[in-house]
Amino acid sequence: MSAPASYETNTFPASEMDPSVPASADFYRHANGAWLDANPIPPEFPRWGTFTLVNERAVAELHNIVKECAETPKNADEAMIGDFWRSGMDEARLNDLGVQPVMGLIGEVREAVGDKAKLARVVAKLHMLDIGVLFNFGVSEDVNNTTQMIFKVSQGGLGLPDRDFYLQDARAEIRSKYLDFAATLFSALGLDADAAAAAAAQVLALETRLAEASWPKAELRDAKKKDNPRTVAALREEMRGFDLDAYLAALGAAERMGGECAGPLNNGTPSYFTEGLGVV
């Protein structure tokens, strides 16, 4: 059986290798050296590779599609896409609006302070807006039964890349700049300098507590350790500092998953919820 034509024509290009470097000394450089030399990391990117190139090409194609919808829509759906595009590109209007569009949501967060049910509902709303506060949630394949999709939770809620940025002395300068950044955001909401600085310090303190309970990256790579099937009742016990029922109801998941023995679910980082989430 011969290989498909695409396999025959899309061979690995030897011209992108660096034969001057022995494979036994540095296989990565041996296999990719010429490509690396010809493709330095652009200054606006933290990394660069073929997958980044694919993504950038896809973004460019999407840009052309939405721009065409904005300029010459062919139907109601394209007109809606064009309207959405223009709303995001109208910088003068966005600058005039400032933080006003998010003040309603900010108000909901403020009202939830001290009320666990309200807090859970606000967290659900933020999660549905893809704002990852307190923890991560989602639905994906059950690793024990790939024919079904299950609800999963795991650690999250950090503004900095991972726990090390909060706990390592070497990251102190980054934490200082993060405080300044947070204070700037609070100032934009109308707080004076002292109040903004105090609020930023509270944010860093909270996230540091969450970071202390978070798993290090090495543990997160252990798929078996992250495989922790749960019922709703068991997850509720592990998240006892958080109103899980109010959260699931706000997501619209309560009816489909509710009940003391409903499941399965998965808690990817159990100790995060038992040790960290209680700080809220």
C-alpha positions in Angstrom: 0.0 0.0 0.0 1.6 3.3 -1.1 1.6 6.4 1.0 -0.9 9.2 0.2 0.5 11.8 -2.2 0.5 14.4 0.6 2.8 12.2 2.6 5.2 11.8 -0.4 5.3 15.5 -1.3 5.4 17.1 2.2 8.7 15.6 3.4 10.9 16.9 6.1 13.0 19.7 4.5 16.7 18.9 5.1 17.5 22.5 4.2 16.1 23.5 7.6 18.6 21.3 9.5 22.0 22.2 10.8 24.3 19.3 9.9 27.3 21.2 11.4 25.9 20.3 14.8 26.1 16.6 15.6 22.8 15.0 16.5 24.4 13.4 19.6 25.5 16.8 20.9 22.3 18.8 20.3 19.5 17.1 18.4 17.2 20.0 18.5 19.8 22.3 16.9 20.8 19.5 14.5 17.1 19.1 13.3 16.1 22.8 13.3 19.2 25.0 13.2 18.8 26.5 9.8 15.1 27.2 10.4 15.9 28.8 13.7 18.5 31.1 12.1 16.2 32.1 9.4 13.2 32.7 11.7 14.3 34.8 14.7 11.6 35.5 17.4 9.8 38.8 16.4 10.1 41.4 19.2 6.3 41.4 19.8 6.2 37.7 20.5 7.4 35.7 23.5 8.0 32.6 21.3 8.0 31.6 17.7 7.5 28.4 15.8 5.5 26.7 13.1 2.4 26.5 15.3 2.6 30.2 15.9 2.9 30.8 12.2 -0.2 28.7 11.6 -2.1 30.7 14.3 -1.0 34.0 12.8 -2.2 33.0 9.3 -5.5 31.9 10.8 -5.8 35.3 12.6 -5.0 37.1 9.3 -7.7 35.1 7.5 -10.3 35.8 10.3 -9.3 39.5 10.1 -10.1 39.5 6.3 -13.4 37.8 6.9 -14.7 40.1 9.6 -13.4 43.2 7.7 -15.3 42.1 4.6 -18.4 41.5 6.7 -18.1 45.1 8.0 -17.6 46.6 4.6 -19.8 44.5 2.3 -22.1 42.2 4.3 -24.1 39.7 2.1 -26.7 38.8 4.7 -28.0 39.5 8.2 -25.4 37.3 9.9 -22.5 39.0 8.2 -24.0 42.4 9.0 -24.1 41.4 12.7 -20.5 40.3 12.5 -19.6 43.6 10.9 -21.4 45.6 13.5 -19.6 43.8 16.3 -16.3 44.4 14.5 -16.9 48.1 14.2 -18.0 48.4 17.8 -14.5 47.1 18.8 -12.6 49.3 16.4 -14.3 52.6 17.3 -11.5 53.7 19.6 -12.9 57.3 20.0 -16.2 55.9 21.4 -14.4 53.3 23.5 -12.2 56.0 25.1 -15.3 58.2 25.7 -17.0 55.3 27.4 -14.0 54.4 29.6 -14.9 51.9 32.3 -18.6 52.6 32.2 -19.6 49.4 30.3 -18.2 47.2 33.0 -19.5 49.2 36.0 -22.6 47.1 36.2 -20.5 44.0 36.6 -18.2 45.7 39.1 -21.3 46.6 41.1 -22.4 42.9 41.1 -19.0 41.9 42.5 -19.2 44.5 45.2 -22.7 43.4 46.2 -21.5 39.8 46.5 -18.9 40.6 49.2 -19.9 38.7 52.3 -22.7 36.7 50.6 -21.5 33.3 49.5 -24.5 32.6 47.3 -24.2 35.9 45.5 -20.5 35.4 45.1 -21.0 32.0 43.6 -23.5 33.4 41.1 -21.1 36.3 40.2 -18.2 33.8 39.7 -20.4 31.7 37.4 -21.2 34.9 35.4 -17.6 35.8 35.1 -16.6 32.3 34.1 -19.3 32.4 31.3 -17.6 35.6 30.1 -14.3 33.7 30.1 -12.9 35.7 33.1 -11.1 33.1 35.1 -11.6 34.0 38.7 -10.9 31.7 41.7 -10.7 28.5 39.8 -11.0 27.0 36.3 -14.0 25.1 35.1 -15.0 23.4 31.8 -16.5 20.4 30.1 -14.3 17.9 28.2 -13.9 14.2 27.7 -13.8 11.8 30.6 -10.4 10.2 30.5 -11.9 7.0 31.9 -14.7 7.0 29.3 -14.0 9.1 26.2 -17.5 8.5 24.9 -18.9 11.0 27.5 -18.2 14.6 28.4 -18.0 15.6 32.1 -17.8 18.8 34.1 -14.2 19.5 35.4 -12.8 22.0 37.9 -9.2 22.7 38.8 -7.1 25.4 40.3 -6.9 28.9 38.8 -7.7 32.5 39.5 -4.1 33.9 39.4 -3.4 37.1 37.5 0.3 36.2 37.1 1.3 33.1 35.0 1.7 30.6 37.9 2.3 30.1 41.6 6.1 30.6 41.3 5.5 34.3 40.4 4.0 34.8 43.9 6.3 32.6 46.0 9.8 33.0 44.6 12.1 35.8 45.7 13.4 36.1 42.2 10.0 37.3 41.0 9.8 40.1 43.5 10.2 42.8 40.9 7.4 41.3 38.8 5.1 41.3 41.8 5.9 45.0 42.5 5.0 45.9 38.9 1.8 43.8 39.2 0.9 45.8 42.2 1.4 49.0 40.3 -0.7 47.6 37.4 -3.5 46.6 39.7 -3.5 50.0 41.4 -3.8 51.7 38.0 -6.9 49.6 37.2 -8.5 50.6 40.5 -7.6 54.2 39.9 -9.5 54.0 36.6 -12.5 52.9 38.6 -12.4 56.1 40.5 -10.4 55.2 43.7 -7.9 57.7 44.9 -4.2 56.8 45.0 -4.2 55.4 48.6 -7.4 53.5 48.2 -6.2 52.0 44.8 -2.9 50.9 46.4 -4.7 49.3 49.3 -7.1 47.5 47.0 -4.1 46.3 44.8 -2.4 45.0 48.0 -5.6 43.0 48.9 -5.7 41.5 45.4 -2.0 40.4 45.7 -2.6 39.0 49.2 -5.6 37.0 48.0 -3.9 35.6 45.0 -0.8 34.7 47.0 -3.0 32.6 49.3 -4.4 30.9 46.2 -0.9 30.4 44.9 0.2 28.8 48.1 -2.5 26.1 47.7 -1.9 25.7 44.0 0.0 22.7 42.6 3.4 23.3 41.0 3.7 22.7 37.3 5.5 19.3 37.7 2.4 17.9 39.6 0.1 19.3 37.0 1.8 17.2 34.4 0.8 14.0 36.2 -2.4 13.0 34.4 -3.2 10.2 37.0 -2.9 12.6 39.9 -5.4 14.9 38.2 -7.9 12.1 37.6 -10.2 12.4 40.6 -13.8 11.4 39.7 -16.4 13.0 42.0 -20.1 13.1 42.7 -21.7 16.5 43.2 -21.9 15.7 46.9 -18.2 14.9 47.1 -17.3 18.0 45.2 -19.5 20.1 47.4 -17.7 18.9 50.4 -14.3 19.7 48.9 -15.5 23.1 47.9 -17.2 23.8 51.2 -15.9 27.3 51.4 -17.8 28.0 48.1 -21.5 27.7 47.3 -21.3 25.0 44.6 -25.1 24.7 44.3 -25.6 28.4 43.6 -22.7 28.2 41.1 -24.1 25.3 39.2 -27.6 26.8 39.1 -26.2 30.0 37.7 -24.4 28.1 35.0 -27.6 26.4 34.1 -26.0 23.0 34.9 -27.9 22.2 38.1 -30.9 20.4 36.5 -28.6 18.2 34.3 -26.1 17.5 37.1 -28.0 18.0 40.3 -28.7 15.4 42.9 -26.7 14.0 45.7 -25.2 11.2 43.6 -25.1 12.9 40.2 -21.9 12.7 38.2 -19.4 11.9 37.2 -17.4 15.1 37.6 -13.6 15.6 38.0 -11.7 17.6 40.5 -8.2 18.1 38.9 -6.6 19.6 42.0 -8.5 18.6 45.1 -6.2 20.1 47.7 -6.5 23.5 46.0 -10.2 23.6 46.9 -9.9 22.2 50.4 -6.9 24.4 51.4 -7.1 27.5 49.1 -10.7 28.3 48.2 -11.7 28.8 51.8 -9.9 32.1 51.8 -12.8 33.7 49.9 
